[in-house]
Amino acid sequence: MVWKNQSFGLRLRFALHGIGHALRTEHSVQFQAGAFVAALVALALLRPRPVWWALTLLASALVVAAELLNTALEELADHLNPQEHPRIRLVKDCAAGAVLVAVLGALGVALAFAAQLLRP
């Protein structure tokens, strides 16, 4: 099958398949998806201004996207070179670092949101 220039519906199906695979097989993706749902519940209960919805959704999407890219990179690296190799380890570490940066950014949004809730 030619993978390029497929219809939008087929490309959407590919993307959903990848998300589904990551959710079924990767504990970190499962955790981040759970954190995303918890954030949505908190927003629904607290009913903040729309800007906080936007910031939370953006930060959460960034974290999940970073996790998906990390998973894709790890899968590809393991397929191409199943043995331990220092360069492959470095690539995986950098991808994990990208996830960490995204998570720290999301935590920053959460802390800012909590701080504004506590303001008199």
C-alpha positions in Angstrom: 0.0 0.0 0.0 1.2 3.5 -0.8 1.1 5.5 2.5 1.4 9.0 1.1 -1.5 11.0 -0.4 -4.3 9.0 1.2 -7.7 10.4 1.8 -8.3 12.3 5.0 -10.5 9.5 6.4 -7.8 6.9 5.9 -5.2 9.2 7.4 -7.4 9.8 10.4 -7.9 6.1 10.8 -4.1 5.6 10.8 -3.7 8.3 13.5 -6.5 6.8 15.7 -4.9 3.4 15.3 -1.6 4.8 16.5 -3.2 6.5 19.5 -5.1 3.3 20.3 -2.0 1.2 20.1 -0.1 3.6 22.5 -3.0 3.6 24.9 -3.1 -0.2 25.0 0.6 -0.8 25.3 2.3 2.1 27.0 1.8 2.7 30.7 3.1 6.3 30.4 0.6 7.1 27.7 -2.2 5.6 29.9 -1.0 7.7 32.9 -1.0 10.9 30.8 -4.4 10.1 29.4 -5.7 9.6 32.9 -4.2 12.9 34.0 -5.8 14.6 31.0 -9.2 13.2 32.0 -8.6 14.3 35.6 -7.8 17.8 34.4 -11.0 17.9 32.4 -13.0 16.8 35.4 -11.4 19.5 37.6 -12.1 22.2 35.0 -15.7 21.0 34.7 -16.2 21.2 38.5 -14.3 24.4 39.0 -15.7 26.2 36.0 -12.7 28.6 35.4 -12.5 31.3 32.8 -12.1 30.1 29.2 -8.4 31.0 29.1 -7.7 28.3 31.7 -9.6 25.7 29.6 -7.4 26.7 26.6 -4.1 26.6 28.6 -5.0 23.2 30.1 -6.1 21.7 26.9 -3.0 23.0 25.1 -0.6 21.8 27.8 -2.3 18.4 28.0 -2.3 18.0 24.2 1.4 18.8 24.2 2.2 16.2 26.8 0.1 13.5 25.0 1.7 14.4 21.7 5.2 14.2 23.2 4.3 10.8 24.7 3.1 9.6 21.3 6.2 10.8 19.5 8.4 9.2 22.2 6.5 5.9 21.7 6.9 6.1 17.9 10.6 6.8 18.2 11.2 4.0 20.7 9.2 1.5 18.5 11.2 2.5 15.4 14.6 2.4 17.2 13.9 -1.0 18.8 12.8 -2.4 15.4 15.9 -1.1 13.5 18.3 -2.0 16.3 17.0 -4.5 18.9 20.3 -4.7 20.7 21.5 -2.1 23.2 23.5 0.6 21.6 24.7 3.9 23.2 23.5 6.1 20.3 20.0 4.5 20.4 20.0 5.0 24.1 20.8 8.7 23.6 18.0 9.1 21.1 15.5 7.5 23.5 16.8 9.6 26.4 16.4 12.8 24.4 12.8 11.8 23.5 12.1 11.1 27.1 13.5 14.5 28.0 11.1 16.1 25.5 8.2 14.4 27.4 9.6 15.7 30.7 9.8 19.2 29.4 6.2 19.0 28.2 5.1 17.6 31.6 6.9 20.4 33.5 5.2 23.0 31.3 1.8 21.4 32.1 2.6 21.4 35.8 3.5 25.1 35.5 0.0 25.7 34.1 -1.5 23.6 36.9 0.4 25.6 39.5 -0.6 28.9 38.0 -4.2 27.8 38.0 -4.0 26.7 41.6 -2.4 30.0 42.6 -5.1 32.0 41.0 -7.7 29.9 42.8 -6.1 30.7 46.1 -5.9 34.4 45.5 -8.3 36.5 47.5 
